[in-house]
Amino acid sequence: MTGLRVHSAGPGVTVQDLGRPGWLAFGLSRGGAADPLALVEGAALLAQAADCAALEMAGFGGVFEATQDMTIAVTGAPMRAALAGRRLLWNATHLLRAGERLEIGGAEAGVYGYLHVAGGFATEVVMGSRSAHLTAGIGAPVAAGHTLPTGPAGPGRAGLRLDVAGRFAGGTVRIVASAQTALFSEAERARFEATAFVRDPRANRQGARLAHDGAPFRAEGQLTVLSEIIVPGDVQMTGDGTPYVLLPECQTMGGYPRIGTVVPDDLPIVAQAPPGARLRFRFVGLDEASADWRRARTGEAARLAAAVRPMVRDPAAMADLLSHQLVGGVTTGDDLERKEG
């Protein structure tokens, strides 16, 4: 069996795919990767389906060994990674030979890094997904001594790279009005948009708390709000008036007032914001958000696949070859004699 042996793993390493849609009525949130765009990027690099399971590494990776030669890709939050003492390029594919150890350390930006293998991880499917959903008691963290089976490898090859969207240091996040936005006055909503929030260290796959200077945010009649369905991306105002952005493993019911819902395409910006990163919110119309979502769903995978390129360019394929400096650093024998003298 082809697999990846785990010699050590950080406390937040789990197998994740795109999650379990359709179980909300039964009390189970979708779960899945905190940064689903990273799964799409890994799929583009390895030329495989985006629903292939990968290892999600929260803040820190581990030490892994291949049982036989396999092609891997690393995406998401850049992490210190080395293979046979050689630093690995992130957002790229590499050959992991049988018996070699891959070492992945701490995140250098962002929070969630992803390790993909050609064929995906073929762990047990539970309710239509391989994702661990620890809040619901499905699956478990990856730990030393585990061997993770892999599926049949496709055409993915080593030596490819991909330039990805920057989303690992906070930024501006789009938000749409929800059923309870009207409970917040126009002035309160304007103050919310004008506030620079800081990602609090208190965050996990259920949600991220955002700290801010200034008065708490209040909703009219907030003490009489009934508990109802909530989803990832909802921005709740907790009892002390602090925003809390729900993430993939959030609960399915809640009674805190919600000022709005983060546009799905922007939710990775929140998930990947490291402690101390600044976040701002901007209200957009539902039509704009829906149009952007449809464009991303229909064209993102193809766009990323087209953007994959070799790490080292082949001169025979370079139409702009003559525009490059090809002899920089060349020295002559006379130059060397002068330096030695």
C-alpha positions as a LaTeX table, in Angstrom:
\begin{tabular}{lrrr}
\hline
Residue & $x$ (\AA) & $y$ (\AA) & $z$ (\AA) \\
\hline
Met1 & 0.00 & 0.00 & 0.00 \\
Thr2 & 1.30 & 3.42 & $-0.94$ \\
Gly3 & 1.24 & 5.74 & 2.02 \\
Leu4 & 2.80 & 8.53 & 4.03 \\
Arg5 & 4.29 & 7.59 & 7.40 \\
Val6 & 3.97 & 10.16 & 10.16 \\
His7 & 7.01 & 10.44 & 12.45 \\
Ser8 & 5.77 & 13.56 & 14.22 \\
Ala9 & 2.93 & 16.03 & 13.74 \\
Gly10 & 1.82 & 19.31 & 15.22 \\
Pro11 & $-1.36$ & 19.36 & 17.33 \\
Gly12 & $-3.44$ & 20.85 & 14.52 \\
Val13 & $-2.68$ & 18.40 & 11.69 \\
Thr14 & $-5.80$ & 16.74 & 10.23 \\
Val15 & $-6.98$ & 15.23 & 6.97 \\
Gln16 & $-9.34$ & 17.64 & 5.19 \\
Asp17 & $-11.21$ & 17.85 & 1.91 \\
Leu18 & $-14.08$ & 20.14 & 0.85 \\
Gly19 & $-16.27$ & 18.98 & 3.73 \\
Arg20 & $-19.80$ & 17.62 & 4.21 \\
Pro21 & $-22.50$ & 19.81 & 2.67 \\
Gly22 & $-26.11$ & 18.86 & 3.31 \\
Trp23 & $-26.00$ & 17.86 & 6.98 \\
Leu24 & $-26.90$ & 21.20 & 8.56 \\
Ala25 & $-30.44$ & 20.09 & 9.42 \\
Phe26 & $-28.93$ & 17.22 & 11.41 \\
Gly27 & $-26.73$ & 19.51 & 13.48 \\
Leu28 & $-23.49$ & 19.06 & 11.55 \\
Ser29 & $-21.72$ & 22.00 & 9.91 \\
Arg30 & $-19.91$ & 21.46 & 6.63 \\
Gly31 & $-16.40$ & 21.41 & 8.05 \\
Gly32 & $-13.65$ & 20.76 & 5.52 \\
Ala33 & $-10.52$ & 22.80 & 4.83 \\
Ala34 & $-10.26$ & 26.16 & 6.56 \\
Asp35 & $-8.81$ & 27.48 & 3.30 \\
Pro36 & $-10.57$ & 25.61 & 0.47 \\
Leu37 & $-8.75$ & 27.72 & $-2.13$ \\
Ala38 & $-5.55$ & 25.98 & $-1.04$ \\
Leu39 & $-7.15$ & 22.64 & $-1.98$ \\
Val40 & $-7.99$ & 23.99 & $-5.44$ \\
Glu41 & $-4.41$ & 25.26 & $-5.83$ \\
Gly42 & $-2.99$ & 21.87 & $-4.83$ \\
Ala43 & $-5.32$ & 20.14 & $-7.28$ \\
Ala44 & $-4.15$ & 22.44 & $-10.07$ \\
Leu45 & $-0.50$ & 21.70 & $-9.30$ \\
Leu46 & $-1.08$ & 17.93 & $-9.28$ \\
Ala47 & $-3.63$ & 17.89 & $-12.13$ \\
Gln48 & $-6.28$ & 16.17 & $-10.03$ \\
Ala49 & $-9.76$ & 16.83 & $-8.65$ \\
Ala50 & $-10.18$ & 19.53 & $-6.01$ \\
Asp51 & $-12.04$ & 17.14 & $-3.72$ \\
Cys52 & $-8.91$ & 15.06 & $-3.09$ \\
Ala53 & $-8.09$ & 15.01 & 0.62 \\
Ala54 & $-4.94$ & 16.74 & 1.87 \\
Leu55 & $-3.22$ & 17.29 & 5.20 \\
Glu56 & $-4.18$ & 20.57 & 6.84 \\
Met57 & $-1.46$ & 21.84 & 9.17 \\
Ala58 & $-2.49$ & 24.54 & 11.65 \\
Gly59 & 0.59 & 26.58 & 12.47 \\
Phe60 & 3.04 & 23.67 & 12.37 \\
Gly61 & 3.59 & 20.59 & 10.21 \\
Gly62 & 5.65 & 17.56 & 11.18 \\
Val63 & 8.01 & 14.92 & 9.82 \\
Phe64 & 6.72 & 12.59 & 7.12 \\
Glu65 & 8.21 & 9.68 & 5.16 \\
Ala66 & 7.08 & 8.14 & 1.87 \\
Thr67 & 6.65 & 4.39 & 1.65 \\
Gln68 & 7.39 & 4.62 & $-2.07$ \\
Asp69 & 8.12 & 7.39 & $-4.58$ \\
Met70 & 5.32 & 9.96 & $-4.71$ \\
Thr71 & 4.69 & 13.45 & $-6.01$ \\
Ile72 & 3.63 & 16.01 & $-3.43$ \\
Ala73 & 2.51 & 19.64 & $-3.44$ \\
Val74 & 2.49 & 22.24 & $-0.68$ \\
Thr75 & 0.06 & 25.17 & $-0.63$ \\
Gly76 & $-1.70$ & 27.52 & 1.75 \\
Ala77 & 0.21 & 29.32 & 4.50 \\
Pro78 & 3.94 & 29.15 & 3.64 \\
Met79 & 5.85 & 26.98 & 6.12 \\
Arg80 & 9.49 & 26.11 & 6.62 \\
Ala81 & 9.92 & 22.89 & 4.67 \\
Ala82 & 12.98 & 20.81 & 3.84 \\
Leu83 & 13.67 & 17.54 & 2.05 \\
Ala84 & 17.04 & 15.85 & 2.50 \\
Gly85 & 18.37 & 19.10 & 3.96 \\
Arg86 & 17.20 & 21.13 & 0.97 \\
Arg87 & 14.72 & 23.95 & 1.45 \\
Leu88 & 11.53 & 23.38 & $-0.56$ \\
Leu89 & 9.76 & 25.99 & $-2.63$ \\
Trp90 & 6.18 & 26.53 & $-1.42$ \\
Asn91 & 3.21 & 26.47 & $-3.82$ \\
Ala92 & 5.05 & 23.88 & $-5.88$ \\
Thr93 & 5.32 & 20.15 & $-6.57$ \\
His94 & 8.22 & 17.95 & $-5.48$ \\
Leu95 & 9.29 & 14.31 & $-5.73$ \\
Leu96 & 9.35 & 12.55 & $-2.36$ \\
Arg97 & 11.32 & 9.35 & $-2.81$ \\
Ala98 & 10.71 & 6.19 & $-0.81$ \\
Gly99 & 12.40 & 6.44 & 2.58 \\
Glu100 & 13.03 & 10.18 & 2.35 \\
Arg101 & 11.81 & 12.38 & 5.17 \\
Leu102 & 9.95 & 15.60 & 4.58 \\
Glu103 & 10.22 & 18.10 & 7.43 \\
Ile104 & 7.62 & 20.87 & 7.67 \\
Gly105 & 8.05 & 23.41 & 10.46 \\
Gly106 & 6.19 & 26.51 & 11.55 \\
Ala107 & 4.16 & 28.88 & 9.42 \\
Glu108 & 6.08 & 31.89 & 8.13 \\
Ala109 & 2.87 & 33.68 & 7.19 \\
Gly110 & $-0.78$ & 32.81 & 7.64 \\
Val111 & $-2.04$ & 29.87 & 9.71 \\
Tyr112 & $-3.10$ & 26.83 & 7.64 \\
Gly113 & $-0.64$ & 25.07 & 5.34 \\
Tyr114 & $-1.55$ & 22.05 & 3.18 \\
Leu115 & 0.38 & 18.96 & 2.12 \\
His116 & $-1.08$ & 17.22 & $-0.94$ \\
Val117 & $-0.10$ & 13.91 & $-2.50$ \\
Ala118 & $-0.78$ & 12.68 & $-6.02$ \\
Gly119 & $-3.98$ & 10.66 & $-5.76$ \\
Gly120 & $-5.04$ & 12.31 & $-2.50$ \\
Phe121 & $-5.17$ & 10.66 & 0.90 \\
Ala122 & $-7.45$ & 7.61 & 0.80 \\
Thr123 & $-8.54$ & 7.61 & 4.43 \\
Glu124 & $-11.98$ & 6.39 & 5.52 \\
Val125 & $-15.01$ & 8.17 & 4.05 \\
Val126 & $-17.55$ & 9.14 & 6.72 \\
Met127 & $-20.84$ & 10.71 & 5.62 \\
Gly128 & $-19.45$ & 11.51 & 2.19 \\
Ser129 & $-16.16$ & 13.08 & 3.26 \\
Arg130 & $-12.70$ & 12.19 & 4.53 \\
Ser131 & $-12.49$ & 15.41 & 6.59 \\
Ala132 & $-11.87$ & 15.25 & 10.30 \\
His133 & $-14.54$ & 17.26 & 12.14 \\
Leu134 & $-13.18$ & 17.22 & 15.66 \\
Thr135 & $-15.98$ & 19.33 & 17.10 \\
Ala136 & $-18.46$ & 16.66 & 16.02 \\
Gly137 & $-16.22$ & 13.77 & 17.03 \\
Ile138 & $-15.54$ & 12.64 & 13.45 \\
Gly139 & $-11.97$ & 11.52 & 12.83 \\
Ala140 & $-8.93$ & 12.46 & 14.90 \\
Pro141 & $-5.77$ & 14.54 & 14.61 \\
Val142 & $-2.92$ & 12.96 & 12.67 \\
Ala143 & $-0.28$ & 11.66 & 15.08 \\
Ala144 & 3.12 & 9.98 & 15.12 \\
Gly145 & 2.89 & 6.32 & 14.12 \\
His146 & 0.07 & 6.80 & 11.63 \\
Thr147 & 0.47 & 5.72 & 8.01 \\
Leu148 & $-1.92$ & 7.59 & 5.73 \\
Pro149 & $-2.89$ & 5.62 & 2.61 \\
Thr150 & $-2.88$ & 7.40 & $-0.74$ \\
Gly151 & $-5.07$ & 6.92 & $-3.77$ \\
Pro152 & $-4.02$ & 6.02 & $-7.33$ \\
Ala153 & $-1.64$ & 8.70 & $-8.56$ \\
Gly154 & $-2.64$ & 10.71 & $-11.61$ \\
Pro155 & $-0.50$ & 12.67 & $-14.08$ \\
Gly156 & 0.96 & 15.06 & $-11.49$ \\
Arg157 & 4.69 & 15.63 & $-11.78$ \\
Ala158 & 7.39 & 17.31 & $-9.77$ \\
Gly159 & 9.06 & 20.60 & $-10.65$ \\
Leu160 & 5.94 & 22.73 & $-11.12$ \\
Arg161 & 5.03 & 25.96 & $-9.34$ \\
Leu162 & 2.08 & 28.34 & $-9.06$ \\
Asp163 & 1.75 & 31.99 & $-8.11$ \\
Val164 & $-1.18$ & 32.31 & $-5.71$ \\
Ala165 & $-3.38$ & 35.04 & $-4.31$ \\
Gly166 & $-1.96$ & 36.73 & $-1.22$ \\
Arg167 & $-4.26$ & 36.10 & 1.75 \\
Phe168 & $-1.94$ & 35.43 & 4.66 \\
Ala169 & $-1.62$ & 38.79 & 6.42 \\
Gly170 & $-5.18$ & 40.03 & 6.87 \\
Gly171 & $-6.76$ & 42.68 & 4.63 \\
Thr172 & $-10.21$ & 43.83 & 3.58 \\
Val173 & $-13.03$ & 41.30 & 3.67 \\
Arg174 & $-16.35$ & 41.65 & 1.85 \\
Ile175 & $-19.51$ & 41.04 & 3.81 \\
Val176 & $-23.18$ & 40.84 & 2.83 \\
Ala177 & $-26.21$ & 41.74 & 4.91 \\
Ser178 & $-27.94$ & 38.88 & 6.70 \\
Ala179 & $-31.29$ & 38.37 & 8.42 \\
Gln180 & $-30.18$ & 40.34 & 11.49 \\
Thr181 & $-28.17$ & 43.16 & 9.94 \\
Ala182 & $-31.13$ & 45.52 & 10.33 \\
Leu183 & $-30.90$ & 45.11 & 14.12 \\
Phe184 & $-27.73$ & 47.21 & 13.94 \\
Ser185 & $-28.29$ & 50.92 & 13.34 \\
Glu186 & $-26.93$ & 52.59 & 10.21 \\
Ala187 & $-24.38$ & 54.41 & 12.38 \\
Glu188 & $-23.30$ & 51.13 & 13.99 \\
Arg189 & $-22.86$ & 49.46 & 10.59 \\
Ala190 & $-20.82$ & 52.43 & 9.36 \\
Arg191 & $-18.61$ & 52.24 & 12.46 \\
Phe192 & $-18.16$ & 48.52 & 11.84 \\
Glu193 & $-16.88$ & 49.23 & 8.30 \\
Ala194 & $-14.59$ & 52.01 & 9.56 \\
Thr195 & $-13.00$ & 49.90 & 12.31 \\
Ala196 & $-9.65$ & 48.19 & 11.96 \\
Phe197 & $-9.93$ & 44.87 & 13.78 \\
Val198 & $-7.06$ & 42.73 & 15.03 \\
Arg199 & $-7.22$ & 38.95 & 14.87 \\
Asp200 & $-7.20$ & 37.73 & 18.45 \\
Pro201 & $-5.01$ & 34.73 & 19.41 \\
Arg202 & $-8.22$ & 33.02 & 20.55 \\
Ala203 & $-9.21$ & 31.30 & 17.33 \\
Asn204 & $-9.60$ & 27.78 & 15.97 \\
Arg205 & $-11.50$ & 25.93 & 13.25 \\
Gln206 & $-14.79$ & 26.98 & 14.87 \\
Gly207 & $-14.18$ & 30.69 & 14.59 \\
Ala208 & $-11.93$ & 33.71 & 15.03 \\
Arg209 & $-12.38$ & 36.44 & 17.62 \\
Leu210 & $-11.55$ & 39.99 & 16.47 \\
Ala211 & $-10.35$ & 42.62 & 18.92 \\
His212 & $-10.83$ & 46.36 & 18.39 \\
Asp213 & $-10.47$ & 49.73 & 20.09 \\
Gly214 & $-13.61$ & 51.66 & 20.89 \\
Ala215 & $-17.09$ & 50.93 & 22.17 \\
Pro216 & $-18.70$ & 47.48 & 21.88 \\
Phe217 & $-21.03$ & 46.87 & 18.95 \\
Arg218 & $-24.69$ & 46.69 & 19.95 \\
Ala219 & $-27.85$ & 45.51 & 18.20 \\
Glu220 & $-31.38$ & 46.63 & 19.01 \\
Gly221 & $-33.18$ & 44.04 & 21.14 \\
Gln222 & $-30.12$ & 41.79 & 21.17 \\
Leu223 & $-31.20$ & 40.16 & 24.43 \\
Thr224 & $-34.40$ & 38.88 & 22.78 \\
Val225 & $-32.77$ & 37.34 & 19.69 \\
Leu226 & $-33.82$ & 33.71 & 19.33 \\
Ser227 & $-31.34$ & 30.97 & 18.49 \\
Glu228 & $-31.46$ & 30.04 & 14.82 \\
Ile229 & $-29.38$ & 28.50 & 12.05 \\
Ile230 & $-25.89$ & 29.91 & 11.60 \\
Val231 & $-23.28$ & 29.10 & 8.95 \\
Pro232 & $-19.53$ & 29.62 & 8.39 \\
Gly233 & $-18.88$ & 33.24 & 7.53 \\
Asp234 & $-21.53$ & 34.65 & 9.86 \\
Val235 & $-20.19$ & 37.50 & 12.00 \\
Gln236 & $-21.69$ & 37.26 & 15.47 \\
Met237 & $-21.45$ & 39.95 & 18.12 \\
Thr238 & $-20.76$ & 38.19 & 21.40 \\
Gly239 & $-22.12$ & 39.40 & 24.72 \\
Asp240 & $-19.30$ & 41.91 & 25.17 \\
Gly241 & $-19.91$ & 43.41 & 21.71 \\
Thr242 & $-16.86$ & 41.78 & 20.06 \\
Pro243 & $-17.09$ & 40.31 & 16.53 \\
Tyr244 & $-16.58$ & 36.58 & 16.14 \\
Val245 & $-16.31$ & 35.20 & 12.59 \\
Leu246 & $-17.56$ & 31.63 & 12.27 \\
Leu247 & $-15.32$ & 29.12 & 10.47 \\
Pro248 & $-15.84$ & 25.59 & 9.04 \\
Glu249 & $-16.42$ & 23.69 & 12.29 \\
Cys250 & $-18.83$ & 26.23 & 13.81 \\
Gln251 & $-21.97$ & 25.14 & 15.60 \\
Thr252 & $-25.20$ & 25.08 & 13.59 \\
Met253 & $-27.40$ & 27.17 & 15.94 \\
Gly254 & $-26.68$ & 30.44 & 17.69 \\
Gly255 & $-28.37$ & 33.31 & 19.47 \\
Tyr256 & $-25.84$ & 36.13 & 19.22 \\
Pro257 & $-26.90$ & 38.85 & 16.76 \\
Arg258 & $-25.13$ & 38.71 & 13.38 \\
Ile259 & $-24.14$ & 41.91 & 11.64 \\
Gly260 & $-23.57$ & 40.11 & 8.34 \\
Thr261 & $-21.94$ & 37.17 & 6.56 \\
Val262 & $-18.49$ & 37.08 & 4.98 \\
Val263 & $-18.51$ & 36.37 & 1.24 \\
Pro264 & $-17.33$ & 32.73 & 0.85 \\
Asp265 & $-14.44$ & 33.66 & $-1.44$ \\
Asp266 & $-13.08$ & 36.02 & 1.25 \\
Leu267 & $-13.46$ & 33.70 & 4.23 \\
Pro268 & $-9.91$ & 32.26 & 3.72 \\
Ile269 & $-8.56$ & 35.77 & 4.41 \\
Val270 & $-10.06$ & 35.55 & 7.91 \\
Ala271 & $-9.04$ & 31.93 & 8.46 \\
Gln272 & $-5.47$ & 32.61 & 7.35 \\
Ala273 & $-5.04$ & 35.86 & 9.29 \\
Pro274 & $-2.36$ & 35.21 & 11.95 \\
Pro275 & $-2.72$ & 36.63 & 15.47 \\
Gly276 & $-2.23$ & 40.37 & 15.36 \\
Ala277 & $-3.15$ & 40.74 & 11.68 \\
Arg278 & $-5.50$ & 43.61 & 10.81 \\
Leu279 & $-8.85$ & 42.99 & 9.17 \\
Arg280 & $-11.44$ & 45.40 & 7.80 \\
Phe281 & $-14.94$ & 44.69 & 6.48 \\
Arg282 & $-16.77$ & 46.20 & 3.52 \\
Phe283 & $-20.47$ & 45.66 & 2.85 \\
Val284 & $-21.31$ & 44.65 & $-0.72$ \\
Gly285 & $-24.61$ & 43.82 & $-2.39$ \\
Leu286 & $-25.82$ & 40.26 & $-2.69$ \\
Asp287 & $-25.88$ & 40.54 & $-6.50$ \\
Glu288 & $-22.21$ & 41.52 & $-6.61$ \\
Ala289 & $-21.20$ & 38.77 & $-4.21$ \\
Ser290 & $-23.22$ & 36.14 & $-6.08$ \\
Ala291 & $-21.77$ & 37.16 & $-9.45$ \\
Asp292 & $-18.22$ & 36.94 & $-8.10$ \\
Trp293 & $-18.96$ & 33.56 & $-6.54$ \\
Arg294 & $-20.32$ & 32.16 & $-9.82$ \\
Arg295 & $-17.31$ & 33.44 & $-11.76$ \\
Ala296 & $-14.95$ & 31.86 & $-9.24$ \\
Arg297 & $-16.78$ & 28.52 & $-9.28$ \\
Thr298 & $-16.84$ & 28.27 & $-13.05$ \\
Gly299 & $-13.39$ & 29.58 & $-13.90$ \\
Glu300 & $-11.07$ & 29.33 & $-10.90$ \\
Ala301 & $-9.88$ & 25.76 & $-11.43$ \\
Ala302 & $-9.19$ & 26.33 & $-15.13$ \\
Arg303 & $-7.42$ & 29.62 & $-14.44$ \\
Leu304 & $-5.17$ & 28.05 & $-11.84$ \\
Ala305 & $-4.40$ & 25.05 & $-14.05$ \\
Ala306 & $-3.37$ & 27.40 & $-16.85$ \\
Ala307 & $-1.11$ & 29.34 & $-14.46$ \\
Val308 & 0.94 & 26.30 & $-13.41$ \\
Arg309 & 4.46 & 26.52 & $-14.83$ \\
Pro310 & 7.83 & 24.77 & $-14.49$ \\
Met311 & 10.14 & 25.92 & $-11.71$ \\
Val312 & 12.94 & 26.18 & $-14.29$ \\
Arg313 & 12.01 & 27.57 & $-17.67$ \\
Asp314 & 13.03 & 25.64 & $-20.79$ \\
Pro315 & 14.99 & 28.01 & $-23.08$ \\
Ala316 & 13.52 & 26.24 & $-26.11$ \\
Ala317 & 10.04 & 27.30 & $-24.98$ \\
Met318 & 10.92 & 30.92 & $-24.17$ \\
Ala319 & 9.50 & 33.18 & $-26.87$ \\
Asp320 & 11.20 & 36.15 & $-25.14$ \\
Leu321 & 14.61 & 34.45 & $-24.85$ \\
Leu322 & 16.53 & 37.38 & $-26.38$ \\
Ser323 & 15.15 & 39.77 & $-23.77$ \\
His324 & 16.91 & 37.88 & $-20.92$ \\
Gln325 & 20.45 & 38.43 & $-19.63$ \\
Leu326 & 22.00 & 34.98 & $-20.07$ \\
Val327 & 25.67 & 35.69 & $-19.32$ \\
Gly328 & 25.45 & 37.58 & $-16.05$ \\
Gly329 & 28.15 & 36.42 & $-13.62$ \\
Val330 & 30.42 & 34.93 & $-16.31$ \\
Thr331 & 34.10 & 35.71 & $-15.74$ \\
Thr332 & 37.15 & 35.27 & $-17.90$ \\
Gly333 & 40.50 & 33.75 & $-17.08$ \\
Asp334 & 42.00 & 37.26 & $-16.93$ \\
Asp335 & 39.37 & 38.25 & $-14.36$ \\
Leu336 & 40.26 & 35.28 & $-12.16$ \\
Glu337 & 44.02 & 36.07 & $-12.44$ \\
Arg338 & 43.40 & 39.68 & $-11.40$ \\
Lys339 & 41.31 & 38.51 & $-8.37$ \\
Glu340 & 43.97 & 35.97 & $-7.32$ \\
Gly341 & 46.71 & 38.50 & $-7.72$ \\
\hline
\end{tabular}
